[in-house]
Structure formats: structure tokens, C-alpha cells
Amino acid sequence: MQALSGWINSYDFPSPDGEIVETKIDDTKGCRNVQLLKRQGRSWFDGEMYVYYTPTHWRPIAGGTTDGK
């Protein structure tokens, strides 16, 4: 499920709903948009702001995840 880098493919294994995780887009154009986001259903949020993309990968925040509160 998880590569040695700790990144998990978000299409194969979605992140826990409502938890803040570290995310990125990593495709043929390279690695970008590395940031903390929270998934709610099929949508992703940076705090209260909706982001207009779906990360390709995620991993738990170092030291544990939070519930976003």
C-alpha cells in the first residue's frame, strides 16, 4: 500500500475523511502542490478554502494526524 517514501496513492487508497494529511501532485510534470489538506468526501480543503485539484498522493502528518479542529 505504501512506498518507502511514505506517500500513498490517493486514487487507490483515499486519505481518512476529515483528517488533515500532507498531500502532493506527482505526475509526468513533476512533483508540486505539496501542502496540508483535508479531504471531505471527494473535495479537498486548505483550511476552509476549497482547492481546485485532486492530489495524487498523501501521507500522514509527521508526528500524527489531527482531526482538523
Sequence and secondary structure as in RCSB ss.txt:
>XXXX:A:sequence
MQALSGWINSYDFPSPDGEIVETKIDDTKGCRNVQLLKRQGRSWFDGEMYVYYTPTHWRPIAGGTTDGK
>XXXX:A:secstr
   TT  EETTTS   TT EEEEEEEETTEEEEEEEEEEETTEEEETTEE SS  SEEE  TT  B   
